Amino acid sequence: MEQDEGIAVEQENVALREEMLRFNVITDTDDKIPVLSLLVQRKMVVPVHGGMEDPDEWPLFATLYKHEKGKELHVFTSVLHIPESCDAPGVVFYPLVDLLDDAMKHGIRMLLIDPKTPHGVGFVIDEEGPQLFRLGYIEDNMDDLLRET
């Protein structure tokens, strides 16, 4: 069944990656509605080291990073975008809406989707909730976006 879910996630996220690329390339507008409308319907591929057995537990994510500004979680639209350096033995398919909600509860400041790709996007999470940005914008303005409030 997990294999069937993985195939479905891979197929559904093709259109999502196309819209994410469009959002990144067409920078003369900041219309986030098309990409957000797809993101909220999709599942992300998240590499894990464990904690998948209990659905009420926060998994041990392999791509959760801690730095001086807070925690950062990298998630993916396809297993093909997981970096080769990631040694996680498994993945979970996590609905993005649930992932954002759980990330807020666990103090995640940034959730990056397909980092280091031309179509990557990210959410900066603060007390007002998650805000979607192009990855390039996040990288260029990280200090301002993550400043303590």
C-alpha positions in Angstrom: 0.0 0.0 0.0 2.8 2.4 0.8 4.3 1.8 -2.6 0.9 2.7 -4.2 0.8 5.9 -2.1 4.3 6.7 -3.2 3.4 6.3 -6.9 0.2 8.5 -6.4 2.2 11.2 -4.7 4.8 11.2 -7.4 2.2 11.5 -10.2 0.1 14.2 -8.4 3.2 16.3 -7.7 4.2 16.7 -11.3 1.6 19.4 -11.8 2.7 20.9 -8.5 6.3 21.2 -9.6 5.2 22.8 -12.8 3.3 25.5 -10.9 6.1 26.0 -8.4 8.5 26.6 -11.4 6.0 29.0 -12.9 5.8 30.9 -9.6 9.6 31.1 -9.5 10.1 32.2 -13.1 7.3 34.8 -13.4 8.6 37.3 -10.8 6.7 40.3 -12.1 3.7 39.2 -10.0 3.4 37.9 -6.4 0.3 35.9 -7.1 0.6 32.9 -4.8 -2.9 31.6 -5.2 -2.2 29.1 -8.0 0.7 27.5 -6.3 -0.9 27.6 -2.8 -4.1 26.0 -4.2 -2.1 23.0 -5.3 0.2 22.8 -2.3 -2.6 22.5 0.2 -3.9 19.5 -1.7 -0.6 17.6 -1.9 1.5 15.3 0.2 5.2 15.9 0.7 7.9 13.2 0.7 9.8 13.5 4.0 12.9 11.4 4.7 12.8 9.9 8.2 15.1 7.9 10.6 12.2 6.6 12.6 9.1 7.4 14.6 6.7 6.3 11.8 5.1 3.6 13.8 2.9 5.8 16.0 0.8 8.3 14.0 0.5 10.5 17.1 4.3 11.0 17.4 6.4 13.5 15.6 8.7 11.5 13.3 12.5 11.7 13.5 13.0 13.7 10.3 16.3 13.2 8.5 16.2 16.6 6.9 15.5 18.7 10.0 18.3 21.2 10.7 18.9 23.4 13.7 20.9 26.6 13.5 21.2 29.9 15.4 18.0 31.3 13.9 15.8 28.2 14.6 14.8 24.9 13.0 14.5 24.3 9.3 12.8 21.3 7.7 13.5 20.3 4.1 10.7 18.3 2.4 10.3 17.1 -1.2 7.8 16.6 -3.9 9.5 13.5 -5.2 12.0 10.9 -3.9 14.2 12.0 -6.8 14.8 15.4 -5.2 16.1 13.9 -1.9 19.8 14.6 -1.8 22.1 11.6 -2.2 23.8 12.6 1.1 20.6 11.9 3.0 21.0 8.5 4.6 17.4 8.0 5.9 16.1 4.5 5.6 12.5 5.5 4.9 10.1 8.3 3.9 6.7 9.4 5.1 4.1 11.0 2.8 2.8 14.0 4.8 -0.1 16.2 3.7 1.4 19.7 3.5 -1.4 21.3 5.5 -0.8 18.9 8.4 2.9 19.3 8.1 2.7 23.1 8.4 0.4 22.8 11.4 2.7 20.3 13.1 5.8 22.4 12.2 4.3 25.4 13.9 3.6 23.3 17.0 7.3 22.1 17.0 8.9 25.4 16.5 10.0 25.0 12.9 10.9 28.5 11.5 11.3 27.4 7.8 9.9 24.7 5.7 11.7 24.4 2.4 10.1 22.4 -0.4 12.6 21.0 -3.0 15.5 23.1 -1.9 18.3 23.6 -4.4 16.0 23.1 -7.4 14.8 25.8 -9.9 11.2 25.3 -8.7 11.8 25.3 -4.9 9.6 27.3 -2.6 9.5 27.7 1.1 7.4 28.8 4.1 8.7 31.1 6.8 6.7 30.3 9.9 6.1 32.9 12.6 3.4 33.7 15.1 1.2 34.9 12.3 1.4 31.6 10.6 3.2 30.3 7.5 4.0 32.6 4.6 5.0 31.3 1.2 8.1 32.7 -0.6 10.2 31.9 -3.6 13.3 30.0 -2.3 15.6 32.6 -3.9 13.9 35.3 -1.9 14.2 33.4 1.3 17.9 32.8 0.7 18.5 36.5 -0.1 16.5 37.8 2.9 16.9 35.1 5.5 18.2 37.4 8.3 15.3 39.8 7.9 12.7 37.0 7.6 14.0 35.1 10.6 14.7 38.1 12.9 13.4 37.7 16.4 9.9 39.3 16.8 
